[in-house]
Amino acid sequence: MSNFTVLDSAEDVAAAAATDIAEALREGARTLVLAGGTTPQRCYELLSQMDVMWGRVSILFGDERCVPPHHPDSNYRMAREALLDRVAPATVYRIPAELGPDEGASLYAHVVETVRPLDVVVLGVGEDGHTASLFPGHPALDAPGLTVGIRDSPKPPPHRVTLTLRALQSARRVIILATGAGKAEAVARAKRNEVPSGMIAGARWLIDRAAAGQ
């Protein structure tokens, strides 16, 4: 069963997540999987100011859109600007999604296999309850292995690469961030295990009052 912590504001959620991640890295976590999105972005900005020995840490990504790494829609670009350029982790494994969903997923599966276990995974949630690029009712939810290419994402752009639900479920620690009233329905459905974000047992949810429906 996942646990849900309700905080006052989106800023409180970002701060709590950054504190959780920094503590995990200080305690010996070596792999950190990053998400895209506005709430994670603020978390990374706060994390960049915390005392962490980044030379021990390898960074991975939960999903990526099939765009070049400098594109405005790139999760890697956002993470680089908010965190990676500020802290210089030992290794950054970006998803080569610009190669297309199939080749990008195939190459990244080898990377994930090499650096497993995934110690800390940060995830956001869409208003439909999706997480990473795993959408409700999508066949990719049943994909075997560690990564899967998406060609028909209901949210643009349609082509993406994502870690599989199995890969996320096997992580040692998963932190899911949801803020704003627009996410309240998704959070409610996740509590009922009806959407992909609600299918990761033991995840720690950090949500603000608006996302909690309060």
C-alpha positions as CSV (number, residue, x, y, z in Angstrom):
1,M,0.0,0.0,0.0
2,S,1.3,3.5,-0.9
3,N,1.4,6.2,1.7
4,F,0.1,9.7,1.1
5,T,1.5,12.7,2.9
6,V,-0.5,15.9,2.5
7,L,1.4,19.2,2.7
8,D,0.1,22.8,2.6
9,S,1.5,24.0,-0.7
10,A,3.3,23.0,-3.9
11,E,6.5,24.6,-2.5
12,D,6.2,22.4,0.6
13,V,5.9,19.3,-1.6
14,A,9.0,20.3,-3.6
15,A,10.9,20.9,-0.5
16,A,9.9,17.7,1.2
17,A,10.8,15.7,-1.9
18,A,14.2,17.4,-2.1
19,T,14.9,16.6,1.5
20,D,13.8,13.0,1.1
21,I,16.1,12.6,-2.0
22,A,19.1,14.2,-0.3
23,E,18.7,12.0,2.8
24,A,18.5,8.9,0.6
25,L,21.7,9.9,-1.3
26,R,23.5,10.6,2.0
27,E,22.5,7.2,3.3
28,G,24.1,5.5,0.3
29,A,21.6,5.5,-2.6
30,R,23.7,5.6,-5.8
31,T,21.1,5.8,-8.6
32,L,18.5,8.6,-8.9
33,V,15.8,8.5,-11.6
34,L,14.4,11.8,-12.5
35,A,11.0,12.9,-13.9
36,G,9.8,15.8,-16.0
37,G,7.2,18.3,-14.9
38,T,6.9,21.5,-13.0
39,T,6.7,20.1,-9.5
40,P,9.8,17.9,-10.0
41,Q,11.6,20.9,-11.5
42,R,11.1,23.0,-8.4
43,C,12.3,20.0,-6.3
44,Y,15.5,19.8,-8.4
45,E,16.2,23.5,-7.9
46,L,15.9,23.0,-4.1
47,L,17.9,19.8,-4.2
48,S,20.8,21.5,-6.0
49,Q,21.3,23.7,-2.9
50,M,21.6,20.8,-0.5
51,D,24.7,19.1,0.8
52,V,25.1,15.9,-1.3
53,M,28.2,14.1,-2.5
54,W,27.2,14.1,-6.1
55,G,30.4,12.3,-7.2
56,R,28.8,9.1,-6.0
57,V,25.5,9.4,-7.8
58,S,24.4,8.2,-11.2
59,I,21.4,10.0,-12.8
60,L,18.8,8.2,-15.0
61,F,15.4,9.3,-16.4
62,G,12.0,7.7,-16.0
63,D,10.9,8.8,-19.5
64,E,11.7,11.1,-22.3
65,R,9.9,12.6,-25.3
66,C,11.5,11.8,-28.7
67,V,13.0,15.2,-29.2
68,P,16.6,16.4,-29.3
69,P,18.2,16.9,-25.9
70,H,18.2,20.7,-26.2
71,H,14.5,20.9,-27.2
72,P,12.1,22.8,-24.9
73,D,10.0,19.6,-24.4
74,S,13.1,17.5,-23.3
75,N,13.0,16.2,-19.7
76,Y,16.8,16.0,-19.9
77,R,17.1,19.7,-20.8
78,M,14.9,20.7,-17.8
79,A,16.8,18.5,-15.4
80,R,20.1,19.8,-16.7
81,E,19.1,23.4,-16.2
82,A,17.4,22.9,-12.8
83,L,19.9,20.4,-11.3
84,L,22.6,18.7,-13.3
85,D,24.6,21.7,-14.4
86,R,24.6,22.9,-10.8
87,V,25.8,19.8,-9.1
88,A,27.8,17.7,-11.6
89,P,26.8,14.1,-10.7
90,A,29.4,11.4,-11.4
91,T,27.4,10.0,-14.4
92,V,24.3,11.1,-16.2
93,Y,22.5,8.6,-18.4
94,R,20.1,10.4,-20.6
95,I,17.6,8.5,-22.7
96,P,18.6,8.8,-26.4
97,A,15.0,9.3,-27.4
98,E,15.9,11.5,-30.4
99,L,16.8,8.2,-32.1
100,G,13.1,7.2,-32.0
101,P,11.0,5.1,-29.6
102,D,12.4,1.7,-30.6
103,E,16.1,2.3,-30.8
104,G,16.0,4.7,-27.8
105,A,14.2,2.2,-25.7
106,S,16.5,-0.7,-26.8
107,L,19.7,1.3,-26.0
108,Y,18.4,2.5,-22.7
109,A,17.4,-0.9,-21.5
110,H,21.1,-1.9,-21.6
111,V,22.0,1.2,-19.5
112,V,19.3,0.5,-16.9
113,E,20.3,-3.2,-16.7
114,T,23.9,-2.2,-16.1
115,V,23.2,0.2,-13.2
116,R,20.4,-1.5,-11.4
117,P,19.1,-1.5,-8.8
118,L,17.2,1.8,-9.1
119,D,17.6,3.2,-5.6
120,V,15.4,6.4,-5.8
121,V,12.8,7.1,-8.5
122,V,11.1,10.5,-8.7
123,L,7.7,10.5,-10.5
124,G,5.1,13.1,-11.4
125,V,1.5,12.5,-12.2
126,G,-0.7,13.7,-15.1
127,E,-4.2,14.8,-14.7
128,D,-5.3,11.4,-16.3
129,G,-3.2,9.5,-13.7
130,H,-0.3,8.7,-16.0
131,T,3.2,8.5,-14.6
132,A,6.4,8.5,-16.6
133,S,5.0,7.9,-20.1
134,L,2.7,5.1,-18.9
135,F,-0.9,6.0,-19.7
136,P,-4.2,4.6,-18.4
137,G,-5.4,1.6,-20.5
138,H,-2.3,1.7,-22.7
139,P,-0.8,-1.7,-23.9
140,A,2.7,-0.5,-22.7
141,L,1.5,-1.1,-19.1
142,D,2.0,-4.8,-19.7
143,A,5.4,-4.4,-21.5
144,P,8.1,-6.8,-20.3
145,G,11.7,-5.8,-19.6
146,L,12.9,-2.4,-18.4
147,T,12.0,0.1,-21.1
148,V,9.4,0.4,-23.8
149,G,8.9,2.7,-26.8
150,I,5.6,4.6,-27.1
151,R,4.3,5.7,-30.6
152,D,0.8,6.8,-29.7
153,S,1.0,8.8,-26.5
154,P,-2.4,10.5,-25.8
155,K,-0.4,13.6,-24.8
156,P,1.9,15.2,-27.4
157,P,4.4,14.4,-28.6
158,P,3.2,11.0,-29.5
159,H,6.7,9.3,-29.6
160,R,8.4,8.6,-26.3
161,V,10.6,6.2,-24.4
162,T,9.7,5.2,-20.8
163,L,10.7,2.8,-18.1
164,T,8.2,0.0,-17.8
165,L,5.8,-0.4,-14.9
166,R,7.8,-3.5,-13.9
167,A,11.0,-1.4,-13.7
168,L,9.3,1.2,-11.6
169,Q,7.7,-1.4,-9.3
170,S,11.1,-3.0,-8.7
171,A,12.8,0.3,-7.6
172,R,13.9,0.4,-3.9
173,R,12.2,3.8,-3.2
174,V,9.6,5.7,-5.3
175,I,8.5,9.3,-4.6
176,I,5.5,10.5,-6.4
177,L,4.7,14.2,-6.5
178,A,1.3,15.7,-7.2
179,T,0.2,19.3,-6.8
180,G,-2.7,21.5,-7.8
181,A,-6.5,20.9,-7.9
182,G,-6.1,19.6,-11.5
183,K,-4.5,16.5,-10.0
184,A,-7.1,15.7,-7.4
185,E,-9.1,13.3,-9.5
186,A,-5.9,11.5,-10.5
187,V,-4.8,11.2,-6.9
188,A,-8.2,9.8,-6.0
189,R,-8.1,7.2,-8.8
190,A,-4.5,6.3,-7.8
191,K,-5.7,5.5,-4.3
192,R,-8.1,3.0,-5.9
193,N,-5.3,1.6,-8.1
194,E,-7.2,2.6,-11.2
195,V,-4.4,4.4,-13.0
196,P,-0.7,3.7,-13.6
197,S,0.5,6.1,-10.9
198,G,-1.5,4.0,-8.4
199,M,0.1,0.7,-9.4
200,I,3.4,1.1,-7.6
201,A,3.0,-0.5,-4.2
202,G,4.9,1.2,-1.4
203,A,5.4,4.5,-3.2
204,R,5.6,7.6,-1.0
205,W,3.2,10.2,-2.3
206,L,3.8,13.9,-1.5
207,I,0.8,16.0,-2.4
208,D,-0.5,19.4,-1.6
209,R,-4.0,20.2,-0.2
210,A,-5.3,21.1,-3.6
211,A,-4.3,17.7,-5.0
212,A,-5.7,16.0,-2.0
213,G,-9.1,17.6,-2.8
214,Q,-9.1,19.8,0.3
